[in-house]
Amino acid sequence: MTTDAPAAEEPPPIDERRLRDALAEFATGVAIVCTRGEHGRYVGFTANSFNAVSLEPPLVTWSLALRSASLAAFERAAWYSINVLAADQAALARHFSRPHADRFDGVPHRPGQFGAPLIDGCVAWLECRHHARHPAGDHVLFIGEVVGVDRAHGRGLVFHHRRYGTTVPF
């Protein structure tokens, strides 16, 4: 059986500013994703693209822009850490979102079980083994298998309407 349904028209392109404004309505947590790069040097950046994927197996995801100077290090990484920032770490989020010669200079941290840095003062830490990566538009989507996890008490940092804040239970 065939139908004579009209052909679907191509939708108009999305206005980037309107898309950004709409996405800003969605509050996200803030994390710093880290790995050990070339010559043992730590690499890390602020991410609000972090999400859970699966509990069995334990998988998480995050994305990184194709233009990022850190991309090559993460594409080579077998292990990385995800440091979920506490409400009082907005300055640290800003620090890791800007270019610096050494983003870890003066930042208290310790090596994790597999060598990726765990930043002091966070509300949670996840140590991940590389599971998969997929090109996705102007980003690369990374999926990691969680092999170690720890948490502290406190409130997490959130990003909403291009500003940092925290949650207030109601």
DSSP file with accessible surface (Angstrom, degrees, kcal/mol):
  #  RESIDUE AA STRUCTURE BP1 BP2  ACC     N-H-->O    O-->H-N    N-H-->O    O-->H-N    TCO  KAPPA ALPHA  PHI   PSI    X-CA   Y-CA   Z-CA
    1    1 A M              0   0  225      0, 0.0     2,-0.3     0, 0.0     0, 0.0   0.000 360.0 360.0 360.0 133.4    0.0    0.0    0.0
    2    2 A T        -     0   0  127      2,-0.0     2,-0.3     0, 0.0     0, 0.0  -0.849 360.0-152.8-117.8 153.2    1.3    3.4   -0.9
    3    3 A T        -     0   0  107     -2,-0.3     2,-0.2     2,-0.1     0, 0.0  -0.906  17.9-135.7-121.5 154.4    0.3    6.8    0.2
    4    4 A D        +     0   0  163     -2,-0.3     3,-0.1     3,-0.0    -2,-0.0  -0.320  43.7 161.0-102.1  49.0    0.6   10.1   -1.5
    5    5 A A        -     0   0   71     -2,-0.2     3,-0.1     1,-0.1    -2,-0.1  -0.443  47.0-103.2 -68.4 141.8    1.9   12.0    1.5
    6    6 A P        -     0   0  123      0, 0.0     2,-0.1     0, 0.0    -1,-0.1  -0.342  41.6 -98.7 -65.0 147.3    3.6   15.2    0.6
    7    7 A A        -     0   0   95      1,-0.1     2,-0.2    -3,-0.1    -3,-0.0  -0.433  43.0-106.7 -64.5 139.7    7.4   15.2    0.8
    8    8 A A        -     0   0  101     -2,-0.1     2,-0.2    -3,-0.1    -1,-0.1  -0.494  32.8-129.0 -70.0 135.1    8.8   16.6    4.0
    9    9 A E        -     0   0  182     -2,-0.2    -1,-0.1     1,-0.1     0, 0.0  -0.540  26.4-102.5 -81.5 152.0   10.3   20.0    3.5
   10   10 A E        -     0   0  172     -2,-0.2    -1,-0.1     1,-0.1     0, 0.0  -0.574  42.3-118.6 -71.0 128.4   13.8   20.7    4.9
   11   11 A P        -     0   0   89      0, 0.0     3,-0.1     0, 0.0    -1,-0.1  -0.358  33.2 -98.5 -67.1 153.9   13.5   22.7    8.1
   12   12 A P        -     0   0  107      0, 0.0     0, 0.0     0, 0.0     0, 0.0  -0.294  50.8 -86.7 -67.3 155.6   15.0   26.1    8.2
   13   13 A P        -     0   0  126      0, 0.0     2,-0.3     0, 0.0    -3,-0.0  -0.306  46.1-108.9 -62.1 149.1   18.5   26.4    9.8
   14   14 A I        -     0   0  128     -3,-0.1     2,-0.5     1,-0.1     3,-0.1  -0.629  26.9-120.3 -80.2 133.7   18.5   27.0   13.6
   15   15 A D     >  -     0   0   88     -2,-0.3     4,-2.3     1,-0.2     5,-0.2  -0.633  19.1-143.3 -72.8 122.0   19.6   30.4   14.8
   16   16 A E  H  > S+     0   0  122     -2,-0.5     4,-2.7     1,-0.2     5,-0.2   0.882  97.1  51.5 -59.7 -41.0   22.7   29.8   17.0
   17   17 A R  H  > S+     0   0  119      1,-0.2     4,-2.5     2,-0.2    -1,-0.2   0.931 110.8  48.2 -63.9 -42.7   21.8   32.5   19.5
   18   18 A R  H  > S+     0   0  189      2,-0.2     4,-2.3     1,-0.2    -1,-0.2   0.898 111.8  50.6 -64.9 -38.2   18.3   31.2   19.9
   19   19 A L  H  X S+     0   0   84     -4,-2.3     4,-2.8     2,-0.2     5,-0.2   0.949 110.9  48.1 -63.8 -47.2   19.6   27.7   20.4
   20   20 A R  H  X S+     0   0  124     -4,-2.7     4,-1.8     1,-0.2    -2,-0.2   0.911 111.8  50.3 -60.3 -41.7   22.1   28.9   23.0
   21   21 A D  H  < S+     0   0   69     -4,-2.5     4,-0.5    -5,-0.2    -1,-0.2   0.902 111.8  47.6 -63.9 -41.3   19.4   30.8   24.8
   22   22 A A  H >< S+     0   0   63     -4,-2.3     3,-1.3     1,-0.2     4,-0.3   0.927 111.7  49.5 -65.7 -43.1   17.1   27.8   24.9
   23   23 A L  H >< S+     0   0  109     -4,-2.8     3,-1.8     1,-0.3    -1,-0.2   0.821  99.6  67.1 -66.2 -28.5   19.9   25.5   26.1
   24   24 A A  T 3< S+     0   0   15     -4,-1.8   137,-1.9     1,-0.3    -1,-0.3   0.693  87.7  68.9 -65.9 -17.0   20.7   28.0   28.9
   25   25 A E  T <  S+     0   0  117     -3,-1.3     2,-0.8    -4,-0.5    -1,-0.3   0.672  84.4  81.1 -72.5 -17.5   17.4   27.2   30.4
   26   26 A F  S <  S-     0   0  142     -3,-1.8     2,-0.2    -4,-0.3   135,-0.1  -0.815  78.6-143.5 -95.3 109.0   18.7   23.7   31.3
   27   27 A A        -     0   0   51     -2,-0.8     2,-0.3   133,-0.1   133,-0.2  -0.519  23.1-171.9 -70.5 136.7   20.7   23.8   34.5
   28   28 A T  E     -A  159   0A  25    131,-2.1   131,-2.7    -2,-0.2    21,-0.1  -0.923  24.2-111.2-127.7 156.4   23.7   21.5   34.4
   29   29 A G  E     -A  158   0A  47     -2,-0.3     2,-0.4    21,-0.3    21,-0.2  -0.315  32.8-128.5 -73.7 167.1   26.3   20.3   36.9
   30   30 A V        +     0   0    3    127,-1.3    55,-2.2    55,-0.3   127,-0.3  -0.984  31.5 167.0-126.3 131.7   29.9   21.4   36.4
   31   31 A A  E     -CD  47  84B   1     16,-2.7    16,-3.5    -2,-0.4     2,-0.5  -0.916  32.0-131.4-136.6 161.7   32.9   19.1   36.4
   32   32 A I  E     -CD  46  83B   0     51,-2.3    51,-2.6    -2,-0.3     2,-0.5  -0.987  22.0-154.2-115.5 120.2   36.6   19.3   35.5
   33   33 A V  E     -CD  45  82B   0     12,-2.2    12,-1.7    -2,-0.5     2,-0.3  -0.826  21.5-179.7 -95.4 132.0   37.6   16.4   33.2
   34   34 A C  E     +CD  44  81B   0     47,-2.6    47,-2.7    -2,-0.5     2,-0.3  -0.946  15.0 164.7-135.8 153.7   41.3   15.5   33.5
   35   35 A T  E     -C   43   0B   5      8,-2.5     8,-2.7    -2,-0.3     2,-0.6  -0.925  43.2 -96.2-151.3 175.6   43.9   13.1   32.1
   36   36 A R  E     -C   42   0B 110     43,-0.4     6,-0.2    -2,-0.3    43,-0.1  -0.897  47.1-170.3 -99.1 120.9   47.7   12.7   32.0
   37   37 A G    >   -     0   0   15      4,-3.9     3,-1.3    -2,-0.6     4,-0.1  -0.007  39.5 -32.0 -93.8-158.2   48.9   14.1   28.7
   38   38 A E  G >  S+     0   0  124      1,-0.3     3,-1.8     2,-0.2    -1,-0.3  -0.239 128.0  12.9 -59.5 145.7   52.3   13.9   26.9
   39   39 A H  G 3  S-     0   0  187      1,-0.3    -1,-0.3    -3,-0.1     3,-0.1   0.749 129.8 -70.2  59.6  24.5   55.4   13.9   29.1
   40   40 A G  G <  S+     0   0   32     -3,-1.3    -1,-0.3     1,-0.2     2,-0.3   0.525  92.6 147.2  76.4   3.6   53.2   13.1   32.2
   41   41 A R    <   -     0   0  132     -3,-1.8    -4,-3.9    -5,-0.1    -1,-0.2  -0.549  49.2-117.6 -77.5 136.5   51.7   16.6   32.2
   42   42 A Y  E     -C   36   0B  38     -2,-0.3     2,-0.4    -6,-0.2    -6,-0.2  -0.461  26.3-165.8 -74.5 144.3   48.1   16.9   33.4
   43   43 A V  E     +C   35   0B  29     -8,-2.7    -8,-2.5    -2,-0.2     2,-0.3  -0.983  17.5 156.2-127.9 137.6   45.4   18.2   31.0
   44   44 A G  E     -C   34   0B   2     -2,-0.4     2,-0.3   -10,-0.2   -10,-0.2  -0.993  15.7-175.3-160.1 157.2   42.0   19.3   32.1
   45   45 A F  E     -C   33   0B  20    -12,-1.7   -12,-2.2    -2,-0.3     2,-0.4  -0.987  34.7 -99.1-151.7 157.4   39.0   21.5   31.2
   46   46 A T  E     -C   32   0B  27     50,-0.9     2,-0.4    -2,-0.3   -14,-0.2  -0.644  43.1-175.2 -79.8 132.1   35.7   22.6   32.6
   47   47 A A  E     +C   31   0B   5    -16,-3.5   -16,-2.7    -2,-0.4     3,-0.1  -0.987  31.7 172.5-131.5 137.4   32.7   20.6   31.3
   48   48 A N  S    S+     0   0   73     -2,-0.4   -19,-0.1   -18,-0.2    -1,-0.1   0.141  73.8  84.3-119.6  16.5   29.0   20.9   31.8
   49   49 A S        +     0   0   31     14,-0.2     2,-0.2   -18,-0.1   -19,-0.1   0.249  61.7 124.8 -96.3  11.0   28.4   18.2   29.2
   50   50 A F        +     0   0   56    -21,-0.2     2,-0.3    12,-0.1   -21,-0.3  -0.534  30.8 157.0 -79.1 134.2   28.8   15.4   31.7
   51   51 A N  E     -E   61   0B  92     10,-2.4    10,-2.9    -2,-0.2     2,-0.2  -0.993  42.1-105.8-151.6 156.4   26.0   12.9   32.1
   52   52 A A  E     +E   60   0B  83     -2,-0.3     8,-0.3     8,-0.2     3,-0.1  -0.546  30.2 175.6 -77.6 146.7   25.3    9.3   33.3
   53   53 A V  E     -     0   0B  79      6,-2.8     2,-0.3     1,-0.4     7,-0.2   0.694  60.3  -4.2-115.5 -48.1   24.7    6.8   30.6
   54   54 A S  E   > -E   59   0B  37      5,-1.8     5,-2.4     1,-0.1    -1,-0.4  -0.997  36.8-155.5-153.5 146.3   24.3    3.4   32.3
   55   55 A L  E   5S+E   58   0B 160     -2,-0.3    -1,-0.1     1,-0.3     5,-0.0   0.705  86.8  67.1 -92.4 -27.7   24.5    1.7   35.7
   56   56 A E  T   5S+     0   0  166      1,-0.6    -1,-0.3     2,-0.1     0, 0.0  -0.869 120.6  14.7-136.6  99.6   25.3   -1.7   34.3
   57   57 A P  T   5S-     0   0   56      0, 0.0     2,-0.9     0, 0.0    -1,-0.6   0.656 110.4-118.5 -73.2 162.5   27.9   -1.4   33.1
   58   58 A P  E   5 +E   55   0B  50      0, 0.0    88,-2.5     0, 0.0     2,-0.4  -0.554  48.6 166.9 -74.3 105.4   28.7    1.9   34.8
   59   59 A L  E   < -EF  54 145B  19     -5,-2.4    -6,-2.8    -2,-0.9    -5,-1.8  -0.953  16.4-178.2-124.8 143.4   29.1    4.4   31.9
   60   60 A V  E     -EF  52 144B   9     84,-2.4    84,-2.6    -2,-0.4     2,-0.3  -0.879  10.9-150.5-130.0 163.7   29.3    8.2   31.8
   61   61 A T  E     +EF  51 143B  19    -10,-2.9   -10,-2.4    -2,-0.3     2,-0.3  -0.954  18.3 162.0-136.5 155.6   29.6   10.6   28.9
   62   62 A W  E     - F   0 142B   0     80,-1.8    80,-3.3    -2,-0.3     2,-0.3  -0.942  23.7-133.9-159.1 164.5   31.0   14.0   28.2
   63   63 A S  E     - F   0 141B  29     -2,-0.3     2,-0.4    78,-0.2   -14,-0.2  -0.922   8.5-161.8-130.7 158.4   32.0   16.0   25.1
   64   64 A L  E     - F   0 140B   8     76,-2.0    76,-2.5    -2,-0.3   -17,-0.0  -1.000  29.6-108.4-139.3 135.8   34.9   18.1   23.9
   65   65 A A  E >   - F   0 139B  14     -2,-0.4     3,-1.7    74,-0.2    74,-0.3  -0.311  21.4-127.4 -64.1 143.9   35.0   20.6   21.0
   66   66 A L  T 3  S+     0   0   93     72,-2.5    -1,-0.1     1,-0.3    73,-0.1   0.801 110.7  56.4 -60.3 -27.8   37.0   19.6   17.9
   67   67 A R  T 3  S+     0   0  216     71,-0.4    -1,-0.3     4,-0.1     2,-0.1   0.496  80.6 121.3 -84.7  -1.8   38.9   22.9   18.2
   68   68 A S    X   -     0   0   31     -3,-1.7     3,-1.3     1,-0.2     4,-0.4  -0.393  62.4-142.6 -67.4 135.7   40.0   22.2   21.8
   69   69 A A  T 3  S+     0   0  108      1,-0.2     4,-0.3     2,-0.1     3,-0.3   0.717 102.5  57.2 -66.4 -19.5   43.8   22.2   22.4
   70   70 A S  T 3> S+     0   0   15      1,-0.2     4,-1.8     2,-0.1     3,-0.3   0.546  78.8  93.8 -87.5  -8.5   43.2   19.3   24.8
   71   71 A L  H <> S+     0   0   16     -3,-1.3     4,-2.5     1,-0.2     5,-0.2   0.903  81.3  51.9 -56.4 -46.7   41.4   17.0   22.3
   72   72 A A  H  > S+     0   0   44     -4,-0.4     4,-1.5    -3,-0.3    -1,-0.2   0.898 108.6  52.0 -59.6 -40.4   44.5   15.1   21.2
   73   73 A A  H  > S+     0   0   11     -4,-0.3     4,-0.8    -3,-0.3    -1,-0.2   0.917 112.5  44.8 -63.2 -42.1   45.4   14.2   24.8
   74   74 A F  H  < S+     0   0    1     -4,-1.8     3,-0.2     1,-0.2    -1,-0.2   0.852 108.3  56.9 -73.6 -30.6   41.9   12.9   25.5
   75   75 A E  H  < S+     0   0   71     -4,-2.5    -1,-0.2    -5,-0.2    -2,-0.2   0.834 113.3  41.5 -67.4 -28.6   41.8   10.9   22.3
   76   76 A R  H  < S+     0   0  143     -4,-1.5    -1,-0.2    -5,-0.2    -2,-0.2   0.604  93.5 110.3 -88.1 -15.1   45.1    9.1   23.4
   77   77 A A     <  -     0   0   12     -4,-0.8     3,-0.1    -3,-0.2   -40,-0.1  -0.430  42.2-176.1 -73.5 133.5   44.0    8.7   27.0
   78   78 A A  S    S+     0   0   56      1,-0.2    52,-2.8    -2,-0.2     2,-0.3   0.675  79.2  30.2 -90.0 -23.6   43.2    5.2   28.4
   79   79 A W  E     + G   0 129B  71     50,-0.2   -43,-0.4   -43,-0.1     2,-0.3  -0.976  64.7 164.8-136.1 147.4   42.2    6.8   31.7
   80   80 A Y  E     - G   0 128B   2     48,-2.3    48,-3.3    -2,-0.3     2,-0.3  -0.973  23.8-130.3-154.2 165.8   40.7   10.0   32.9
   81   81 A S  E     -DG  34 127B   0    -47,-2.7   -47,-2.6    -2,-0.3     2,-0.5  -0.892   4.7-151.2-119.6 151.5   39.0   11.5   35.9
   82   82 A I  E     -DG  33 126B   0     44,-2.7    44,-2.4    -2,-0.3     2,-0.7  -0.989  12.0-164.0-122.0 116.6   35.8   13.5   36.3
   83   83 A N  E     -DG  32 125B   0    -51,-2.6   -51,-2.3    -2,-0.5     2,-0.6  -0.910  10.1-148.8-105.1 108.1   35.9   15.9   39.2
   84   84 A V  E     -DG  31 124B  31     40,-2.6    39,-2.3    -2,-0.7    40,-1.2  -0.701  24.9-127.6 -82.2 118.0   32.4   17.2   40.2
   85   85 A L        -     0   0    0    -55,-2.2    72,-2.4    -2,-0.6   -55,-0.3  -0.328  11.7-127.7 -74.9 146.3   32.8   20.7   41.5
   86   86 A A  B >   -I  156   0C  10     70,-0.3     3,-2.3    35,-0.2    70,-0.3  -0.448  33.3-101.1 -83.0 161.4   31.5   21.9   44.8
   87   87 A A  T 3  S+     0   0   37     68,-2.8     3,-0.5     1,-0.3    69,-0.1   0.782 121.7  54.8 -55.8 -28.9   29.3   25.1   45.1
   88   88 A D  T 3  S+     0   0  138     67,-0.3    -1,-0.3     1,-0.2     3,-0.3   0.290  89.8  79.7 -91.3  14.5   32.3   27.1   46.3
   89   89 A Q    <>  +     0   0   19     -3,-2.3     4,-2.1     1,-0.2     3,-0.2   0.081  47.9 117.1-110.8  26.8   34.5   26.2   43.3
   90   90 A A  H  > S+     0   0   18     -3,-0.5     4,-2.4     1,-0.2     5,-0.2   0.893  76.7  55.5 -60.4 -38.1   33.2   28.6   40.7
   91   91 A A  H  > S+     0   0   73     -3,-0.3     4,-2.4     1,-0.2    -1,-0.2   0.894 107.1  50.3 -62.5 -37.0   36.6   30.3   40.4
   92   92 A L  H  > S+     0   0   28     -3,-0.2     4,-2.4     2,-0.2    -1,-0.2   0.900 107.8  53.0 -67.1 -39.9   38.2   26.9   39.7
   93   93 A A  H  X S+     0   0    0     -4,-2.1     4,-0.6     1,-0.2    -2,-0.2   0.927 111.8  45.6 -60.0 -44.5   35.6   26.3   36.9
   94   94 A R  H >X S+     0   0  101     -4,-2.4     3,-0.8     1,-0.2     4,-0.5   0.908 110.3  54.6 -64.2 -43.0   36.5   29.6   35.4
   95   95 A H  H >< S+     0   0   50     -4,-2.4     3,-0.9     1,-0.2    -2,-0.2   0.916 110.5  44.8 -57.6 -45.2   40.2   28.9   35.7
   96   96 A F  H 3< S+     0   0    0     -4,-2.4   -50,-0.9     1,-0.2    -1,-0.2   0.548 106.9  60.8 -80.5  -6.0   39.9   25.6   33.8
   97   97 A S  H << S+     0   0   65     -3,-0.8    -1,-0.2    -4,-0.6    -2,-0.2   0.509  97.8  69.0 -96.0  -4.5   37.7   27.1   31.1
   98   98 A R  S << S-     0   0  132     -3,-0.9     2,-0.1    -4,-0.5   -52,-0.0  -0.829  95.5 -95.7-111.6 153.5   40.4   29.6   30.1
   99   99 A P        +     0   0  116      0, 0.0     2,-0.3     0, 0.0    -2,-0.1  -0.441  51.2 164.3 -68.7 132.2   43.7   28.9   28.3
  100  100 A H        -     0   0   85     -2,-0.1     3,-0.4     1,-0.1    -5,-0.0  -0.982  46.6-124.8-142.9 151.3   46.6   28.6   30.7
  101  101 A A  S    S+     0   0   90     -2,-0.3     2,-0.3     1,-0.3    -1,-0.1   0.929 108.5   7.8 -62.1 -45.0   50.1   27.3   30.3
  102  102 A D    >   -     0   0   68      1,-0.1     3,-1.4    -3,-0.1    -1,-0.3  -0.829  65.5-172.7-139.8  99.8   49.5   24.9   33.3
  103  103 A R  T 3  S+     0   0   45     -3,-0.4    -1,-0.1    -2,-0.3   -60,-0.1   0.723  86.0  58.4 -65.1 -20.8   46.0   24.9   34.6
  104  104 A F  T >  S+     0   0    9    -62,-0.2     3,-2.3     2,-0.1    -1,-0.3   0.561  72.7 120.5 -88.4  -8.1   47.1   22.7   37.6
  105  105 A D  T <  S+     0   0  126     -3,-1.4    -3,-0.1     1,-0.3    -4,-0.0  -0.399  91.6   0.7 -59.9 120.0   49.6   25.2   38.9
  106  106 A G  T 3  S+     0   0   75     -2,-0.2    -1,-0.3     1,-0.2    -2,-0.1   0.494 101.4 123.4  80.1   3.2   48.5   26.1   42.4
  107  107 A V    <   -     0   0   15     -3,-2.3     2,-0.2   -15,-0.0    -1,-0.2  -0.871  64.5-127.4 -99.6 115.2   45.5   23.7   42.3
  108  108 A P        +     0   0   83      0, 0.0    12,-2.2     0, 0.0     2,-0.3  -0.439  50.8 139.7 -64.3 125.5   45.5   21.2   45.1
  109  109 A H  E     -J  119   0D  62     10,-0.3    10,-0.2    -2,-0.2    -5,-0.0  -0.960  36.3-147.7-157.0 168.9   45.2   17.7   43.7
  110  110 A R  E     -J  118   0D  92      8,-2.1     8,-3.2    -2,-0.3     2,-0.2  -0.967  33.8 -95.5-140.7 155.1   46.4   14.2   44.0
  111  111 A P  E     -J  117   0D  84      0, 0.0     5,-0.1     0, 0.0     2,-0.0  -0.519  39.6-133.8 -73.7 139.3   46.9   11.4   41.4
  112  112 A G    >   -     0   0   12      4,-2.4     3,-1.7    -2,-0.2   -31,-0.0  -0.207  37.5 -83.6 -78.8-179.9   44.1    8.9   41.2
  113  113 A Q  T 3  S+     0   0  141      1,-0.3    -1,-0.1     2,-0.1    14,-0.0   0.792 131.7  36.2 -56.6 -30.8   44.5    5.1   41.1
  114  114 A F  T 3  S-     0   0   72      2,-0.2    -1,-0.3   -34,-0.0   -35,-0.1   0.153 124.5 -94.1-114.7  16.8   45.2    5.2   37.3
  115  115 A G  S <  S+     0   0   17     -3,-1.7    -2,-0.1     1,-0.3   -34,-0.1   0.222  83.8 124.3  98.5 -15.4   47.2    8.5   37.2
  116  116 A A        -     0   0    4     -5,-0.1    -4,-2.4   -36,-0.1    -1,-0.3  -0.584  68.3-101.6 -79.2 143.9   44.5   11.0   36.3
  117  117 A P  E     -J  111   0D   0      0, 0.0     2,-0.5     0, 0.0   -83,-0.1  -0.378  24.3-154.3 -72.9 141.2   44.4   13.9   38.8
  118  118 A L  E     -J  110   0D  13     -8,-3.2    -8,-2.1    -2,-0.1     2,-0.4  -0.970  20.5-136.9-111.2 119.5   41.7   14.2   41.5
  119  119 A I  E >   -J  109   0D   1     -2,-0.5     3,-1.0   -10,-0.2   -10,-0.3  -0.634  18.5-118.1 -85.2 131.0   41.1   17.8   42.5
  120  120 A D  T 3  S+     0   0   69    -12,-2.2    -1,-0.1    -2,-0.4   -37,-0.0  -0.303  91.5  29.6 -64.0 147.2   40.7   18.6   46.2
  121  121 A G  T 3  S+     0   0   52      1,-0.3   -35,-0.2   -36,-0.1    -1,-0.2   0.406  83.5 134.0  88.4  -2.2   37.5   20.0   47.5
  122  122 A C    <   -     0   0    2     -3,-1.0    -1,-0.3   -37,-0.1   -37,-0.2  -0.286  59.0-131.9 -75.5 166.4   35.1   18.5   45.0
  123  123 A V  S    S+     0   0   19    -39,-2.3    29,-2.5     1,-0.3     2,-0.3   0.634  87.0  10.2 -93.1 -15.2   31.8   16.8   45.9
  124  124 A A  E     -GH  84 151B  21    -40,-1.2   -40,-2.6    27,-0.3     2,-0.4  -0.982  58.8-160.1-159.7 153.0   32.5   13.7   43.8
  125  125 A W  E     -GH  83 150B  23     25,-2.6    25,-2.0    -2,-0.3     2,-0.4  -1.000   6.2-170.9-136.0 133.4   35.3   12.0   41.8
  126  126 A L  E     -GH  82 149B  22    -44,-2.4   -44,-2.7    -2,-0.4     2,-0.5  -0.994   9.0-156.3-124.6 130.3   34.9    9.4   39.1
  127  127 A E  E     -GH  81 148B  22     21,-3.0    20,-3.1    -2,-0.4    21,-1.4  -0.928  22.8-169.1-104.8 129.5   37.9    7.5   37.6
  128  128 A C  E     -GH  80 146B   1    -48,-3.3   -48,-2.3    -2,-0.5     2,-0.4  -0.925  23.5-145.2-127.2 146.9   37.1    6.2   34.2
  129  129 A R  E     -GH  79 145B 101     16,-2.7    16,-3.0    -2,-0.4   -50,-0.2  -0.869  44.9 -98.2-101.4 137.8   38.6    3.9   31.6
  130  130 A H  E     + H   0 144B  57    -52,-2.8    14,-0.2    -2,-0.4     3,-0.1  -0.318  48.8 166.7 -56.4 130.7   38.1    4.9   28.0
  131  131 A H  E     -     0   0B  95     12,-2.3     2,-0.3     1,-0.4    13,-0.2   0.734  56.8 -27.7-113.7 -47.4   35.1    3.0   26.6
  132  132 A A  E     - H   0 143B  23     11,-2.0    11,-3.1     2,-0.0    -1,-0.4  -0.982  45.7-155.9-163.9 160.9   34.2    4.7   23.3
  133  133 A R  E     - H   0 142B  99     -2,-0.3     9,-0.2     9,-0.2     7,-0.0  -0.988  10.2-172.0-146.3 146.9   34.3    7.9   21.4
  134  134 A H  E     - H   0 141B  91      7,-2.5     7,-3.3    -2,-0.3     2,-0.1  -0.999  27.8-117.6-140.3 133.4   32.1    9.2   18.6
  135  135 A P  E     + H   0 140B 117      0, 0.0     2,-0.3     0, 0.0     5,-0.2  -0.486  34.9 178.1 -66.0 139.3   32.3   12.3   16.3
  136  136 A A  E >   - H   0 139B  51      3,-2.8     3,-1.9     1,-0.2     2,-0.1  -0.755  51.9 -67.1-148.1  94.3   29.2   14.4   16.9
  137  137 A G  T 3  S-     0   0   76      1,-0.3    -1,-0.2    -2,-0.3     0, 0.0  -0.380 116.9 -11.8  61.9-126.1   29.0   17.7   14.9
  138  138 A D  T 3  S+     0   0  114     -2,-0.1   -72,-2.5    -3,-0.1   -71,-0.4   0.203 132.5  60.2 -93.2  17.9   31.6   20.1   16.1
  139  139 A H  E <  S-FH  65 136B  59     -3,-1.9    -3,-2.8   -74,-0.3     2,-0.4  -0.848  75.1-125.9-132.8 169.3   32.4   17.9   19.2
  140  140 A V  E     -FH  64 135B   7    -76,-2.5   -76,-2.0    -2,-0.3     2,-0.6  -0.986  23.7-141.4-116.0 130.2   33.6   14.5   20.1
  141  141 A L  E     -FH  63 134B  61     -7,-3.3    -7,-2.5    -2,-0.4     2,-0.4  -0.840  17.6-161.6 -93.7 121.9   31.4   12.5   22.4
  142  142 A F  E     -FH  62 133B   1    -80,-3.3   -80,-1.8    -2,-0.6     2,-0.5  -0.868   6.0-163.9-104.8 139.6   33.4   10.4   25.0
  143  143 A I  E     -FH  61 132B  27    -11,-3.1   -12,-2.3    -2,-0.4   -11,-2.0  -0.992  11.4-170.2-122.2 127.5   32.0    7.5   26.9
  144  144 A G  E     -FH  60 130B   0    -84,-2.6   -84,-2.4    -2,-0.5     2,-0.6  -0.925  21.8-131.8-120.4 145.0   33.9    6.2   29.9
  145  145 A E  E     -FH  59 129B  52    -16,-3.0   -16,-2.7    -2,-0.4     2,-0.5  -0.841  29.4-127.8 -91.2 122.6   33.5    3.2   32.1
  146  146 A V  E     + H   0 128B  23    -88,-2.5   -18,-0.2    -2,-0.6     3,-0.1  -0.597  37.9 164.4 -74.8 122.3   33.6    4.2   35.8
  147  147 A V  E     +     0   0B  47    -20,-3.1     2,-0.3    -2,-0.5   -19,-0.2   0.468  66.8  24.8-115.4  -9.2   36.2    2.1   37.6
  148  148 A G  E     + H   0 127B  15    -21,-1.4   -21,-3.0     2,-0.0    -1,-0.3  -0.975  63.9 176.9-155.3 142.5   36.5    4.1   40.8
  149  149 A V  E     + H   0 126B 107     -2,-0.3     2,-0.3   -23,-0.2   -23,-0.2  -0.997   5.1 165.0-149.5 145.7   34.2    6.6   42.6
  150  150 A D  E     - H   0 125B  98    -25,-2.0   -25,-2.6    -2,-0.3     2,-0.3  -0.970  11.6-164.8-152.7 158.8   34.1    8.6   45.8
  151  151 A R  E     - H   0 124B 158     -2,-0.3   -27,-0.3   -27,-0.2     2,-0.3  -0.980   7.6-154.0-146.3 159.2   32.1   11.5   47.1
  152  152 A A        -     0   0   35    -29,-2.5     2,-0.3    -2,-0.3   -29,-0.0  -0.733  35.1 -95.3-119.6 173.6   32.1   14.2   49.8
  153  153 A H  S    S+     0   0  164     -2,-0.3     2,-0.3     2,-0.0   -29,-0.0  -0.685  74.9  72.5 -92.8 147.2   29.3   16.0   51.4
  154  154 A G  S    S-     0   0   58     -2,-0.3     2,-0.4   -31,-0.1    -2,-0.1  -0.811  79.8 -59.5 141.4-179.7   28.2   19.3   50.2
  155  155 A R        -     0   0  118     -2,-0.3   -68,-2.8     1,-0.0   -67,-0.3  -0.775  46.9-125.5 -99.8 144.4   26.4   21.0   47.3
  156  156 A G  B     -I   86   0C  23     -2,-0.4    11,-0.5   -70,-0.3     2,-0.3  -0.439  24.1-108.1 -84.4 157.5   27.5   20.8   43.7
  157  157 A L  E     - B   0 166A   4    -72,-2.4  -127,-1.3  -127,-0.3     2,-0.3  -0.653  37.0-166.2 -81.2 137.9   28.1   23.7   41.5
  158  158 A V  E     -AB  29 165A  27      7,-2.6     7,-2.2    -2,-0.3     2,-0.5  -0.895  14.4-142.6-124.3 159.4   25.6   24.3   38.7
  159  159 A F  E     +AB  28 164A  52   -131,-2.7  -131,-2.1    -2,-0.3     2,-0.3  -0.989  30.6 156.5-123.5 123.5   25.6   26.4   35.5
  160  160 A H  E >   + B   0 163A  71      3,-2.8     3,-1.3    -2,-0.5  -135,-0.1  -0.976  65.8   0.7-151.0 132.7   22.3   28.1   34.5
  161  161 A H  T 3  S-     0   0   65   -137,-1.9     3,-0.1    -2,-0.3  -136,-0.1   0.894 128.5 -59.8  53.8  41.3   21.7   31.1   32.3
  162  162 A R  T 3  S+     0   0  120      1,-0.2     2,-0.3  -138,-0.1    -1,-0.3   0.733 119.0 102.2  62.4  24.4   25.4   31.5   31.8
  163  163 A R  E <  S-B  160   0A 177     -3,-1.3    -3,-2.8     0, 0.0     2,-0.3  -0.974  70.2-119.5-135.3 153.0   26.0   31.9   35.5
  164  164 A Y  E     +B  159   0A  56     -2,-0.3     2,-0.2    -5,-0.2    -5,-0.2  -0.630  47.4 131.9 -87.8 150.2   27.3   29.6   38.3
  165  165 A G  E     -B  158   0A  34     -7,-2.2    -7,-2.6    -2,-0.3     2,-0.3  -0.845  41.4-113.9-165.6-159.1   25.1   28.8   41.3
  166  166 A T  E     -B  157   0A  54     -2,-0.2     2,-0.2    -9,-0.2    -9,-0.1  -0.902  32.6 -89.5-146.8 175.4   24.0   25.9   43.4
  167  167 A T        -     0   0   79    -11,-0.5   -80,-0.0    -2,-0.3    -9,-0.0  -0.578  24.4-157.8 -90.3 154.2   20.8   24.1   44.1
  168  168 A V        -     0   0  110     -2,-0.2    -2,-0.0   -13,-0.0   -13,-0.0  -0.978  21.9-130.7-129.5 115.3   18.4   24.9   46.9
  169  169 A P              0   0   95      0, 0.0     0, 0.0     0, 0.0     0, 0.0  -0.306 360.0 360.0 -64.5 149.8   16.1   22.0   48.0
  170  170 A F              0   0  251      0, 0.0     0, 0.0     0, 0.0     0, 0.0  -0.908 360.0 360.0-136.2 360.0   12.4   22.7   48.3
